[in-house]
Amino acid sequence: MSISLLHTPEGVRDIYGMEYARKKTASAKIAGVFKRYGYRSIQTPTFEFFDIFNKERGSVASREMYKFFDREGNTLVLRPDITPSIARCAAKYYMFEDMPVRLCYEGNTFINNVSYRGSLKETTILGAEMFNDTTTDADAEMVAMLIECLKESGLTEFQVEVGMVDYFNGLMEDAKLDEDQQNQLRLLIEQKNYFGVEELLAAKEMNPAVKDAILMIPKLFGGIDQIRRARTMTENERAHHALNRLEKMYAILSVYGLEKYVTFDLGMLGKFEYYTGMIFKAYTYGTGTPIATGGRYDRLLAQFGKDAPATGFGIYLDELMTALNRQKIDLDTDYVQTALLYDRRQKETAVMLANYLRQTGTDLCLMKKFYEKTLEDYVAYAKRSGIGGIFYIDETGETVRVINVEDGSEQTVRLAAILPDAQTGKEPV
């Protein structure tokens, strides 16, 4: 008989067993960091009106969204980005709050991109956002919290690269380029395409000093000295203000004791157009894409009716798990269980013992032994199912064989020693 298996669409996949247990463990560790920093959870819908993510918001391109219609004909989309959803909520529920608001979330995003290198179209993101705080203290808190999240997940070798969109915007004020030219230049700089930048600027008339400063942007990456170097290349006030913020933020991170995890890249401009100031990405080895991105977006909430500054980040949990797996970093999961195997004549005793063990904190699955299966069959099943130990109540119901699945060792104990009130020798139920 032929068996027809149904597969998932391209770009999505099933996650189960130990892999899912590891993912949930990492998620819980990160959520614990959010809680310790005073962030409160919020959940937004998986799909929203298309207008929440339209071009004016500066989010994902329309062609990369999954769109559909409700019965009234409204265009809906599976959320491609959670930040605009959180901004909508903040504007709605905290409209008149002028003190800092700290929110965190976990959810999946859906981007209909071109699949390459096995990239996923559905991704789990854990993130945090802070509203109503325009200070460098808030920016530093975001970077510090991200670093603590990655450390808590088990990573030891990673780097957070920090950029500043406003440095680029300040130079654009002096360059006098139109919007299309700025967008083209932004893309070339983000790609570190130095020759492309040089070719584009060669055809433009502008102050040589401004042109030299723009040409240097793709090369301005490294330690704090690159920020000081950038300061000598322009007199633009907006650009200098941006660099001042980076220096102040770095000083705060030094107080946190986390400066060793931070480098700078003024050529990092971000794919989301709603970023207005500091932006950052986290990298580690074992994955070819960032494991986290974030930044300041002071104009996004105004599009939803509340003029308030904001900063935040999101961790791409699936990319983080790929890195952890390739770096062979263990996560202490609660996936390993215990099995209580019983002879069918001892069903009532087994249920009593299972209840007692569960109430005392043991994760346990109850299994009736079939005649056609041997004890060795159940040990083999336990090994491939992440079950660490087996309690076996035989037909007498007086003793329990305790089997360590990993090394095969076992011992026999009297049932009364585990469950003092147990009555043995029950008739089959």
Secondary structure, DSSP 8 states (H G I E B T S, - for coil): ---------TT-----HHHHHHHHHHHHHHHHHHHHTT-EE----SEEEGGGGSGGGT-S-GGGS-EEE-TT--EEEE-S-SHHHHHHHHHHHSTT--S-EEEEEEEEEE------TT--SEEEEEEEEEES--SHHHHHHHHHHHHHHHHHHT--SEEEEEEEHHHHHHHHHHHT--HHHHHHHHHHHHTT-HHHHHHHHHTS---HHHHHHHHHGGG-EESTHHHHHHHTT---HHHHHHHHHHHHHHHHHHHHT-GGGEEEETT---S-TT--SEEEEEEETT-SS-SEEEEE-TTTGGGGT----EEEEEEEHHHHHHHHHHTT-----S--EEEEEE-GGGHHHHHHHHHHHHHTT--EEEEE--TTS-HHHHHHHHHHHTEEEEEEE-TT-SEEEEEETTT--EEEEEHHHH-TT---S----
